Amino acid sequence: MAGITDLPFRRLVSRFGAGLVVSEMVASQEMVEAKPSVRARAELGFGEQATAVQLAGREAHWMAEAARIAEGQGARIIDINMGCPAKKVVGGMSGSALMRDLDHALRLIEAVVGAVTVPVTLKTRLGWDDDTLNAADLARRAEDAGIAMITIHGRTRCQFYNGHADWSAIRDVKDAVGIPVIANGDVTDAPAAAQALRCSGADGVMVGRGIQGQPWLLAEIGAALFGAPAPDVPRGDALADMVIGHYRDMLDFYGRDLGLRVARKHLGWYMDGARSPASLRKRLLTTKAPQDVIAALPEALAHAPERVAA
């Protein structure tokens, strides 16, 4: 998720025991040309264990070159984004716009698969709209082209994030291919993940927005569904210590000024979960003094409700 799954957050999530984390979506041509916007967004975690680097683009040449660079820097997996619904991405004929031209989508897939030796995966949606539900067709062709795994968000592009993800519709994709299929969309806890698996027949789930403010969620779902070790979910002083550590990592990573801006959304999500007092929340999200934030976080997070693991 652009602007969210940066390296400090992915490292935090991974410490709880996530099976796989994915970098922010990166524009392939910008990555090759090393434009400042990409460099400012952060190093992608090349060489980090259990990390996929996600690329987006509309031209085979740039996609292939970006994939080569990512692999050369140590990326373990290359993920191709054909699911982003954002207007600025779709307007550039990237992301989910590629669901409208599967021949062109396949040229990009073939270029990336042919450029690297690491596994290449694909993230997409059910289709462009309700009249173009072609994810199964794309999945079959992608598998033939060498894609190792495919993740399907259970909405069309035109739905954006409205309504509820249709996990049952993902079953058509699962039935069409032999490679692993991952269900995505509205997976916010272990019961939702279990239902998504039952409805879709998928091999696993991918969590997106549900992870915001809950870096332990992936490990919690893994423990409930697959018997992985259960994470020690922090509360009280342990929660404050974790959030302070994440806050400091963001400031160190981005520098003070940009770090303050990036950190606000994460602090907001943590305080949402802790039901922090409104006045304290406002003060922490508007101050420009990191030491004041660090000093006040234990109070802001002191009353986080107890949660029962699913």
CORBEL-V670256 format. One record per residue. N is the residue number from 0. NEAR is the number of other ideal C-beta (glycine too) atoms within 10 Angstrom. Layout:
n->N near->NEAR
n->N near->NEAR
This chain:
n->0 near->16
n->1 near->17
n->2 near->10
n->3 near->16
n->4 near->20
n->5 near->23
n->6 near->21
n->7 near->23
n->8 near->22
n->9 near->23
n->10 near->17
n->11 near->19
n->12 near->21
n->13 near->20
n->14 near->14
n->15 near->21
n->16 near->17
n->17 near->23
n->18 near->13
n->19 near->18
n->20 near->21
n->21 near->22
n->22 near->27
n->23 near->20
n->24 near->23
n->25 near->22
n->26 near->23
n->27 near->29
n->28 near->20
n->29 near->18
n->30 near->24
n->31 near->19
n->32 near->12
n->33 near->9
n->34 near->12
n->35 near->8
n->36 near->9
n->37 near->20
n->38 near->11
n->39 near->10
n->40 near->21
n->41 near->17
n->42 near->14
n->43 near->25
n->44 near->25
n->45 near->17
n->46 near->11
n->47 near->19
n->48 near->9
n->49 near->16
n->50 near->24
n->51 near->24
n->52 near->27
n->53 near->24
n->54 near->28
n->55 near->27
n->56 near->30
n->57 near->20
n->58 near->16
n->59 near->19
n->60 near->14
n->61 near->20
n->62 near->27
n->63 near->22
n->64 near->20
n->65 near->26
n->66 near->27
n->67 near->15
n->68 near->20
n->69 near->28
n->70 near->19
n->71 near->10
n->72 near->13
n->73 near->14
n->74 near->24
n->75 near->18
n->76 near->21
n->77 near->25
n->78 near->25
n->79 near->27
n->80 near->24
n->81 near->24
n->82 near->26
n->83 near->23
n->84 near->19
n->85 near->15
n->86 near->9
n->87 near->9
n->88 near->21
n->89 near->18
n->90 near->10
n->91 near->15
n->92 near->14
n->93 near->25
n->94 near->26
n->95 near->26
n->96 near->20
n->97 near->29
n->98 near->25
n->99 near->16
n->100 near->13
n->101 near->17
n->102 near->8
n->103 near->15
n->104 near->23
n->105 near->17
n->106 near->16
n->107 near->26
n->108 near->26
n->109 near->19
n->110 near->21
n->111 near->28
n->112 near->21
n->113 near->13
n->114 near->20
n->115 near->18
n->116 near->7
n->117 near->16
n->118 near->15
n->119 near->25
n->120 near->22
n->121 near->27
n->122 near->25
n->123 near->27
n->124 near->28
n->125 near->28
n->126 near->22
n->127 near->20
n->128 near->13
n->129 near->10
n->130 near->9
n->131 near->15
n->132 near->17
n->133 near->18
n->134 near->27
n->135 near->20
n->136 near->15
n->137 near->25
n->138 near->24
n->139 near->14
n->140 near->19
n->141 near->28
n->142 near->18
n->143 near->12
n->144 near->19
n->145 near->14
n->146 near->23
n->147 near->16
n->148 near->22
n->149 near->26
n->150 near->26
n->151 near->32
n->152 near->27
n->153 near->26
n->154 near->24
n->155 near->23
n->156 near->25
n->157 near->15
n->158 near->19
n->159 near->12
n->160 near->12
n->161 near->7
n->162 near->12
n->163 near->10
n->164 near->24
n->165 near->20
n->166 near->24
n->167 near->13
n->168 near->19
n->169 near->30
n->170 near->18
n->171 near->17
n->172 near->26
n->173 near->21
n->174 near->11
n->175 near->17
n->176 near->18
n->177 near->8
n->178 near->16
n->179 near->14
n->180 near->23
n->181 near->23
n->182 near->29
n->183 near->25
n->184 near->29
n->185 near->22
n->186 near->28
n->187 near->16
n->188 near->17
n->189 near->18
n->190 near->13
n->191 near->19
n->192 near->27
n->193 near->16
n->194 near->15
n->195 near->24
n->196 near->18
n->197 near->12
n->198 near->17
n->199 near->26
n->200 near->16
n->201 near->24
n->202 near->13
n->203 near->20
n->204 near->25
n->205 near->20
n->206 near->22
n->207 near->18
n->208 near->13
n->209 near->18
n->210 near->23
n->211 near->20
n->212 near->17
n->213 near->19
n->214 near->26
n->215 near->22
n->216 near->23
n->217 near->26
n->218 near->22
n->219 near->23
n->220 near->28
n->221 near->22
n->222 near->18
n->223 near->17
n->224 near->16
n->225 near->10
n->226 near->8
n->227 near->16
n->228 near->10
n->229 near->15
n->230 near->20
n->231 near->10
n->232 near->19
n->233 near->17
n->234 near->16
n->235 near->12
n->236 near->11
n->237 near->12
n->238 near->19
n->239 near->22
n->240 near->14
n->241 near->21
n->242 near->27
n->243 near->16
n->244 near->13
n->245 near->19
n->246 near->22
n->247 near->16
n->248 near->18
n->249 near->24
n->250 near->20
n->251 near->11
n->252 near->17
n->253 near->19
n->254 near->12
n->255 near->10
n->256 near->10
n->257 near->13
n->258 near->19
n->259 near->20
n->260 near->10
n->261 near->21
n->262 near->23
n->263 near->15
n->264 near->14
n->265 near->21
n->266 near->23
n->267 near->16
n->268 near->18
n->269 near->25
n->270 near->22
n->271 near->12
n->272 near->16
n->273 near->21
n->274 near->13
n->275 near->23
n->276 near->13
n->277 near->9
n->278 near->8
n->279 near->15
n->280 near->18
n->281 near->11
n->282 near->14
n->283 near->24
n->284 near->15
n->285 near->8
n->286 near->13
n->287 near->9
n->288 near->9
n->289 near->16
n->290 near->8
n->291 near->12
n->292 near->23
n->293 near->16
n->294 near->12
n->295 near->17
n->296 near->24
n->297 near->15
n->298 near->13
n->299 near->22
n->300 near->27
n->301 near->14
n->302 near->11
n->303 near->19
n->304 near->8
n->305 near->6
n->306 near->13
n->307 near->4
n->308 near->11
n->309 near->14
